[in-house]
Amino acid sequence: MAIIDQGKFYKDLESGQLSPLYFIFGDEPFLIEQCIERFKYAVLNESTVDFNYSLYYAADVEVVTLKETIETLPVFSERRLVILKNAQELKEGEWQELESLINKPVDSTVFVLFADKIDKRKKSFKNLIDHGQSIEFKKPYDNEIPRWINYYASYYELKLTQAAIHRMHRLVGNNLAEIYAQLSNLKNYLNGQSLVDVAEVNAVVSNSREENIFDFTKAVGQKDRVLALEQIVNLLDQGQSEIGIVSLLARHMRILLTVRSGMDQGIGGSKLAGLANVSPYFIDEYCDQAKKWSVKRLEESLVLLNETDRALKSSPLSAHIWLENMVLKSCS
């Protein structure tokens, strides 16, 4: 088997076409966590769930206990559901003990392993992907967020205007869990009303750390040193790590590099937005910032950010100095 499409995975669960072995992994924790409830709904009967559902964590469970549970026949049910979270924490010897159940899954049990982002080349994960139904949940790109907002809004029977969608996108960023929670808050706030415009979003969705991150990267993109330094202070006061700030800025500068290169080739509009993996709603703003930079200067800034990242990891006590130096050099 191989890594399957998310759409097929959801369709199979809804239709009851279940496999005995699944491997769910990736760097989008909200979608991964939701899978647990989806599996419970697809596999278990409400009246017998207590007899046929087991949840374990890799760091805490003995493999012999895990194997015994998987091999135990279900009670008054067609299948048993066994979930193992944080599979990336299993030791090599534990993978070897599970190998027989991975190579030849137990038909009466749906065994689901969950993991964070992994190295697919590692033998244990490669074997798991080869023998089970594997699904990877990646963090969505910026240009995919409006679709997710619409998707979760429909769950709450809400209809957001385009302006409201992009306002929420800016305030919340690409945090799907936060988007889901804020839409729930909107549902309660509207008390039966379904149409959501910018005013309702502003009334309910607080200015989160994502808003300040956006302001910081925008200030650097516009080469506004004073504002960028002020935003660094705000981010650190909110608990954002120094290395996290560098990582977020590096991502922004890579987008500007893609946009600048595309502009130089005569690419624009939605095609340029797709090339940079950003929402078309924001592409004009990225273009305005990219005009202030040459390709060479953006490449030099990315080198500087890489050097700053290494310096922060080796000399964390000088973090503020490294960050200030990074901003001053980038915005020169």
N, C-alpha and C positions, 0 to 999 in steps of 0.2 A: 504494500500500500504506500501511499505518499501523503503529502500535505493536501488536504481537500479545501474546496472553496467554502467560505463561511455560509453563503446562501444555501448550498447543498446540505451542510451540517444542520442548519436550523430546520430545513425542510424534512430531513430524515427524522429528526427528533419529533416534529409535529405529526409525522405520519406513522411513527412507531417502528421505523426501519432501523433498529438498533444493532450496533456491533458490540462484541464482548470487550473490546479494548479501545480506549480513547486516550489521546495525549493532547492536552490543551496548554499552550504556552504563549509567551509574548510579553510586551512591555505596556499593555493597556489593561491595568488591574480591574477596572470597572466591568468591562465586557467579560473578562475571565471569571470574575466573581459571580456575575449573573448566570453563568453556565450551570452553577451548582443547582439553582432553583429549576432551571430548564430540565436538567437531568432528573431531578426528583419528580417533576410533573410527568415526564415522559416514561419513566421506568416504574414508579411505585404507585401502589394503591393506597389511598388515604387511611383505610382501615388497618393496613398491615405494614405501614411505613416503619413503625418502631421495631419490627422484627427483621426487616430487610435492608436497613440503611446503616452504613458505617462510615464515619469520617475520621481520617487519621492525618497526622502531620509527620513528615519524613524524619524530623529530628527526634521525635518522641516515641515512635512505634517500633517494636521489635518485628523484624521481617517475618519471623515464624508466626507471629500473631496475625500479621497482614495476610500471609498465605493461607492460614487456616480459615480466616473469614471469607476470603475469595472462593475457597473450595467448598464452603458450607452451602448446602442446598437452601434455596429460599423457602420461606414459610407461607403457605397459602397464597403464593404469588408465582408468576412465571419467571421472574428474575429478581436477583439481589443487586443492590447498588453499593459499590465500595469506592470511596473517593480518597485519594492520597494527595495532600497539598504539599507544596514546596519540594517537589521531587528532585530539584537540582541539589538538594542537600543530602541525598543518598550517597553513601560511600561506595567505592568500587566493589567491595565484597558483597554489599547488599544488592547491588545490581546483578551480580552473578547469581545470588540466591533467587532472585525474581525472574531470571532469564527463562526458565522453563514455562512460567505462566505467561510471559510475554510472547515467546515463540509459539506457544499453543494455548491461547486464552480459554478460560472456562466458559462454556456456552451459557450456563445458567446464571452467570454474574456479569454485570456491566462494570468493568473496572476502569476508573478514570483517574489519570495522573495529571496534576496541575503543576506548572513550573513558570518561573519568570523567564526573561529573555535568556536564551541558551546558545551554546556553540553546537550547531547541528552536525559538525564534523566529529564530535566526540562519540566514541563507539557505543556507549549505552544509549544515547539519544538517537543515534542513527538506527540502531536496532529497533528501538521503540517506534520510530517513524515508519520503518519498513514493515512492521507487523501490525500496527494499529491504525485507526483513523486519527489523523493528526490535524489540528487546526491552530493556526498562528494568528493571534490578535495583536496587531500593531497599533501604536498610537496614530490617530488620524492626522493627515496633513491639514494645514489651515484651510485649504480650499474645499475640504470635505466636511468641515464643521457645520456650515449652514444646513447641509443635508441631515446631519445628526440632530440638529436643533429641531428641524421640521419633523423628523421621525419621532423624537420623544414628545414633541408638542402634540402630535396626533394621539399619542397614548393618553394624554390628559385632556383630549378633545379641545385643544387650543389652536387658534389660527394666528400666527404672527405675521405682521407686515414685513416686507423686505428690510425696511429701516430698523425694525425691532430685532430682527434676526441678527443683523450686523452689529447693532448696539450690544446685544447679549454676547456675541462673539468677542467683541473687543473687551468687555468687562470680565468675562469668564475665561477666555482663551480656549485651549483645546482640552480642557479638563471635563471629560464626559460625566463623571460622577457629580461634579458641581453643576453642570448644565441640567442634569436630571433633577437635582435637588432644587435648583432655582425655578425650574418649570413647575415643580410641585408647589413652591411658595406662591408663584403667580396664580396657579389654579385656586389656591385658598384665598388669595387677595381679591381676585375678581368676583368670587361668590356667584358663579353661574354665568358670567359673561365669558364669551369665547374669544373675541377679537382682542389682540394684544398689539399695541403700538409702542413707540419709544417712551412715551410718558409712563406707561405701566412698567416697562422694564426698569426705567430710572428709579421708580418709586420702590421697587422690590429688590432688585439686584444691586447689592452694595459694591462699591469700588473695591475690588479685591487686589491682591498682590499682582495679578496679571495686568491690571490697569497700569500700575506703577512700572512694571517691567516693560510694557509697551511704551510708556513715556520715556523711559531710560534709553531703550534702543533707538527710539525716534530721535532723541536729543543727540545721540552720537551720530546717527545717520545724517542729521542736519548740521553736524559739526559745531554744536552749541556746547562748549566745554563747561560753562557755568551751570547750565541746567542739568547736564549729565552728572556732574559732581554732586549736585543737590539730590538727584534721584538715587545715586549710589547710597547716600546716607539714609534715605527713606527705606530702601530695600534692605539694608543691613539692620535697621531698627525693627523691621517686620520679621526678621529671622531668616532672610534669604542668605544662603552661604556664598562666600566669595567665589568659590569655584563654580557654583551655579550661575552667578552673574556673568562670569566669563563665558560659560557654555551658551547661555542665552544670547549674549551679544555675538558670539561666533556664528550662531545659527542665523541671526539677523544679517550679519555681514555677508554670509554665503548667499542669502537671498538677494541682497543688493548686487553682489557680483554676477549672479545669474541674470538679474534684471538689466544691469548695465551692459553685459555682453549681448543680451538679446536686443537691446535698444540699438547697439552699434551695428547689428545685423539687419536692422529695419523691422524687427518683430515688435508687435504691440498688442494692446487689448487683451481679450480673453486667451489668445494663444500664448502671450507672454506670461499671463497669470498661471496658465497650466504648466508652462515650462518651469516656473519658479515654485510651483506647488503652493500658491497663495490664492485667497479668494479674489475674484475679479473686482469685488467691491473695494478692495484696498490697493489695487495695482497702481492707480494714479499716484497715491501717496508714496509707494515704493519708487516709482519713476522719478518723482520730485526729489527724493533723497539721492537716488542713484546718479542724477545729473551732477551732483556736487562732487562725485568721485570719478577717478579714472580706474580702469581695470587694474592697472599696475598698483595704484594706491590701495585698492581693496585687497589685492593679494598680499601686499606688505602688511596690512592691518591684521589679516588672518595669521600671518607668521608671528606678529607681535602677540596676538591672543594666545597662540600655542605656547610661546615662550612664557607668557604670564601664567598660564595654567600650570606649567612645570614649576615655575618659581613659587607659586602658592602652595603646591604640594610639598615642596622641599623646605620652604621657609614660611610657615603659616603665621608666625608672629609678626611678620612684616606685611600682612595682607593689605592693610589700608594704603600703604606706600605703593605697593605693586599695582593696586587698582587705580589710584590717582595717576600714577605714571602712565598706565595703559590708556586712560582717557585723554590725558594731555597729549600724548604722542598720536593717538588715533585722530583726534580732532584738530591737529595742527594744520 
